[in-house]
Amino acid sequence: MSRTVAVFDWDGVVIDSSTAHERSWQALACEESLPLPADHFKRGFGKRNEVIIPEILGWSKEPAEIRRLSEKKEAAYRTIARSGHIRLLPGARELTQSLAERGIPCVIGTSTHKANLALAFEMFGLEHLFQGAIASEDVTRGKP
């Protein structure tokens, strides 16, 4: 028996978080006195920090340092997001509610961090609309 499930990407599909992500990279680079290439955001959008930091930014190849920088970046993101720099995209709530009413479960597949999902769920009251999520911490290799 087959079952229909709706799988959503997160950033750019359910929420617009681009401003908060870009500002968090800028804040981290400033705080750590690290260079930030002009095209870094476009090249890194949708990728995991574990790829962005060593391959796009060239900041470090050491796993412990990559983890440290990633954690600082995501903490900065959540601070910026809480100040109103993320928004629910038009139609996202209506679509997921409509699917739920039809008995179609909605899940998320994203390269964002679970704490970022939890924050947006709380900010926009979305937790009841999604039955699960695969996030950055759940995979060893992200999307292409």
Residue pairs with C-beta under 8 A, 6 or more apart in sequence:
4 104
5 104
5 105
5 106
5 107
6 96
6 99
6 104
6 105
6 106
6 107
7 106
7 107
7 108
7 109
8 14
8 96
8 106
8 107
8 108
8 109
8 130
9 108
9 109
9 110
10 17
10 108
10 109
10 110
10 112
10 117
10 120
11 17
11 18
11 21
11 45
11 46
11 110
11 111
11 112
12 18
12 45
12 46
12 89
13 89
13 92
14 88
14 89
14 92
14 96
14 108
14 120
14 126
15 86
15 87
15 88
15 89
15 92
15 120
15 124
16 86
16 87
16 89
17 77
17 81
17 85
17 86
17 112
17 116
17 120
18 41
18 45
19 80
19 85
19 86
20 77
20 80
20 81
20 85
20 86
21 41
21 45
21 77
22 41
23 76
23 80
23 85
24 73
24 74
24 76
24 77
24 80
25 36
25 40
25 41
25 44
25 73
26 36
27 76
27 80
28 34
28 69
28 72
28 73
28 76
29 35
29 36
31 72
32 59
32 69
32 72
34 57
34 59
35 57
36 57
37 43
37 56
37 57
40 52
40 56
40 57
43 56
44 51
44 52
44 56
44 57
46 111
46 143
47 56
47 111
47 142
47 143
48 111
48 136
48 139
48 142
49 66
49 69
49 70
49 73
49 74
49 136
50 66
50 70
50 142
51 142
53 59
53 60
53 66
53 69
53 70
54 60
54 61
54 66
59 65
59 66
59 69
60 66
60 69
74 113
74 115
74 116
77 116
78 115
78 116
78 119
81 116
81 119
81 120
81 123
82 119
82 123
86 120
86 123
88 124
88 126
93 124
93 126
93 129
96 106
96 126
96 129
96 130
97 129
99 105
99 106
100 106
100 128
100 129
105 131
105 132
106 129
106 130
106 131
107 130
107 131
107 132
107 133
107 134
108 117
108 130
108 132
108 133
108 134
108 135
109 133
109 134
110 117
110 133
110 134
110 135
110 136
111 135
111 136
111 142
111 143
112 135
112 136
113 135
113 136
113 137
114 133
114 135
114 136
114 137
117 133
117 135
120 126
121 127
121 130
136 142
